[in-house]
Amino acid sequence: MVFLNGQVIGVCRNPVKFVQEFKKLRRRGNIGEFVSINYDDNRKAINIASDYGRLTRPLIIVENGIPKVTEKHIEELVRTF
């Protein structure tokens, strides 16, 4: 089952692929950066959260064991603040 902010919105036959594709869309900017998704294997449920006012935490994306964030990104953040 697929839940959006706690409400059932559908079902999915391949939840792992769905979550992977969803994250790709978010990383490309097609889905808001504050929308989160996870797959709960125990409940066989995909949870998507987009509630207003949710606290979010920064995450570092890692592909093939290599962080996507670079030293240049960190330097840009430091200059911004």
ABEGO torsion letter per residue (X at the ends): XBBBGGBBAEBBABAAAAAAAAAAAAAAGABBAABBBBBBAAAGBBBBBABBGBBBBBBBBBBGGBBABBAAAAAAAAAAX
